[in-house]
Amino acid sequence: MNPMRISTLAVCAVLVAFTAPSRAQTPAAAPKKGSGACAQITAACSKAGFIPGDYKTGNGLHADCIDPIMGGTPPPHKTKLTLPQVSPALVAACKAQQPGFGQPKPPK
């Protein structure tokens, strides 16, 4: 084989290796915390006064705000705060990014 051809193939192989996306950069990778549509929904619920883990008093971030918004259901009767206005497009974008976001966890 011609030495020039071997060098060209080696350079091409190196270029392909360095330009190929890593697993962390693939579209299937989870978005960084704090970015994207789901983070905007979480921020809107937090701004409205919902608190992580405060579901017993009706102010729970997930159970009383995020879950109803993502599920398209009314908030639980015990909820004392008003749900923030979130566009359907933002909900759809969040579902596309993280399909399980805002889905109640099954009982154990």
C-alpha positions as CSV (number, residue, x, y, z in Angstrom):
1,M,0.0,0.0,0.0
2,N,1.2,3.5,-0.8
3,P,2.6,5.3,2.4
4,M,0.7,8.5,1.3
5,R,-2.6,6.7,1.3
6,I,-2.0,5.2,4.7
7,S,-1.3,8.7,6.1
8,T,-4.4,10.1,4.5
9,L,-6.5,7.3,6.0
10,A,-5.0,7.8,9.4
11,V,-5.7,11.5,9.3
12,C,-9.3,10.9,8.3
13,A,-9.8,8.3,11.1
14,V,-8.5,10.8,13.6
15,L,-10.7,13.6,12.3
16,V,-13.8,11.3,12.4
17,A,-13.0,10.3,16.0
18,F,-12.6,13.9,17.2
19,T,-15.7,15.2,15.4
20,A,-18.1,12.4,16.3
21,P,-20.5,13.5,19.1
22,S,-20.0,11.9,22.5
23,R,-22.8,10.1,24.3
24,A,-23.3,13.2,26.5
25,Q,-23.9,15.3,23.4
26,T,-26.5,13.1,21.7
27,P,-30.1,14.3,21.5
28,A,-31.2,11.5,23.9
29,A,-29.2,12.9,26.7
30,A,-31.2,14.5,29.5
31,P,-31.3,18.3,29.5
32,K,-29.2,20.0,32.1
33,K,-31.0,20.8,35.2
34,G,-32.3,24.4,35.1
35,S,-32.7,24.5,31.3
36,G,-35.5,23.9,28.9
37,A,-39.3,23.8,29.0
38,C,-39.6,21.7,32.2
39,A,-37.4,24.0,34.1
40,Q,-39.6,26.9,33.0
41,I,-42.7,25.1,34.3
42,T,-40.9,24.4,37.6
43,A,-39.8,28.0,37.9
44,A,-43.4,29.2,37.3
45,C,-44.7,26.9,40.0
46,S,-42.0,28.1,42.4
47,K,-42.7,31.7,41.6
48,A,-46.4,31.1,42.3
49,G,-45.5,29.9,45.8
50,F,-45.5,26.2,45.5
51,I,-42.8,24.5,47.6
52,P,-41.0,21.1,47.1
53,G,-42.4,18.5,49.5
54,D,-45.2,20.7,50.9
55,Y,-48.0,18.5,49.4
56,K,-49.7,17.9,52.8
57,T,-50.7,21.5,53.1
58,G,-51.7,21.9,49.4
59,N,-48.7,23.9,48.4
60,G,-46.6,21.0,47.0
61,L,-44.4,21.9,44.0
62,H,-45.0,18.6,42.2
63,A,-48.3,17.2,43.5
64,D,-50.2,20.4,43.6
65,C,-48.7,22.4,40.6
66,I,-46.5,20.5,38.2
67,D,-48.6,17.2,38.1
68,P,-51.9,19.0,37.3
69,I,-50.3,21.3,34.7
70,M,-48.6,18.4,32.9
71,G,-51.6,16.1,33.2
72,G,-54.1,18.8,32.1
73,T,-56.1,18.2,35.2
74,P,-57.5,20.7,37.8
75,P,-55.4,21.1,40.9
76,P,-56.4,19.0,44.0
77,H,-59.1,20.5,46.2
78,K,-56.7,21.1,49.0
79,T,-54.5,23.4,46.9
80,K,-54.6,26.9,48.3
81,L,-52.6,28.6,45.6
82,T,-53.6,29.4,42.1
83,L,-51.8,27.5,39.3
84,P,-49.6,29.7,37.1
85,Q,-50.6,30.2,33.5
86,V,-48.5,27.9,31.3
87,S,-48.9,27.7,27.6
88,P,-49.9,24.4,26.0
89,A,-46.8,24.7,23.7
90,L,-44.5,24.9,26.8
91,V,-46.2,21.7,28.2
92,A,-45.8,19.9,24.9
93,A,-42.1,21.0,24.7
94,C,-41.5,19.7,28.2
95,K,-43.2,16.4,27.4
96,A,-41.0,16.0,24.4
97,Q,-37.9,16.7,26.4
98,Q,-38.8,14.6,29.5
99,P,-41.8,12.3,28.9
100,G,-42.0,11.2,32.5
101,F,-41.9,14.8,34.0
102,G,-44.9,15.6,36.0
103,Q,-46.2,12.1,36.1
104,P,-47.3,10.9,39.5
105,K,-45.1,8.1,40.8
106,P,-47.0,4.8,41.2
107,P,-47.7,3.8,44.8
108,K,-45.3,1.2,46.3
